[in-house]
Amino acid sequence: MNIRQAWAHILFGIPVAALLLAGCSRCPESPGTFRVLGDIPYAEIPGTDPNLLRLDLYLPDPAPKGSVPLVVWVHGGGWSIGDKSNAMDCKASLLTGAGYALASVNYRLSPRIPSDDPGRIMHPVHAQDVATAVFWLREHAPEYGFDPGRIALMGHSAGAHLVSIVATDASLLGAHGLTPENLAGIVSLDTEGYDVAAHMSNGPASGIYQNAFGEDPALWAAASPITHVAAGRGIPPFLIVTRGSAFRKGLSRKFADSLEDAEISATVVDAGRYSHADVNRKLGMPGETVVTPPVMAFLEGCLR
C-alpha cells in the first residue's frame, strides 16, 4: 500500500483491499493493443504541480483510417487523491479495441489531509481543469486522429461527479466557448455527488465533501449537477451506474429522474453486489458482464 492509499484508509475509511484492487493496472487475457502517449500538458498554471495538468492518450494500434471517437476518462479519489494512470489497462484495451481513442486526465486536487484553509483547492477548480482538458483535446484532435465532434466523458466516484457537473453546468465549458451540446454522452460510475447538499446532510463521509466543497450551502448547490438540469441546455445523454446503500441509489435515481423530466435521456444500471472499487476495476475485464456491456452499448449509441 502506498502513502496515498494509507492516508485514504486512515482518513476516509476505504478498505485497504479495495484500494489495492482499485490501483491494479494489469488486464488479464486482454487481446487489445494500443499506443500510449503519456504526460501531455493541457494547461500551465504557475505554482501548480505540472503533473496535475497533464493527460495520457491511448490510441488504437494499428491506427484506423479516418478520425475516431474519443472517450475522456476522469479518475476518482475523493477529489484529493488518485492519478490518471490508475487501473487503466483494461479500459484502454477495451476502448481502443472498439475503435475509440481514450484520454485519461489529471486535475488539481484538494488537500490530501482534509483542510479548512479557505485558499485550498475546492470546487469549481477540479471541474474547471476537466473542462480545460476537454477544450484542449478538441483543439488538438487533428494531431492525434480523433473526431472533435464525437467526445464522450466517463468517470468513477469523484470523477463521476466531475464529468456530470461539466456536462450540466454550462459555465464550465462556456469559459472555453463550448457548451454541453459539444459532448456526445456521459458515463457516470458510482457517485453520490449529484446532490452535494443532500450528501452533506446525510452523514459520516461529509468530511471528504467539506474538504472539496467547503461550508457554504450556495457552493454546494452550484457544485451539484442536479441543480443545473433543465430542458433546452443541450445536456447530453447519461448512463448512470449505481450500487450500495438505498441512499446512494436514491441519489442516482433522483438525478436520472431530473434528466428525464427535462427530456434528456438517462439510463440507470444497478451494479448489484459490486463494491465501489469493483465498478472501476472490473470495467473492461474480459468476460465482465455487469458494467462493461451497458457502457459499451451506450458509447456505441452516442459515438457512432
Summary of the structure (lengths in Angstrom):
residues: 304
radius of gyration: 17.7
end to end distance: 40.4
largest distance: 51.5
contacts: 1059
relative contact order: 0.14
helix: 41%
strand: 17%
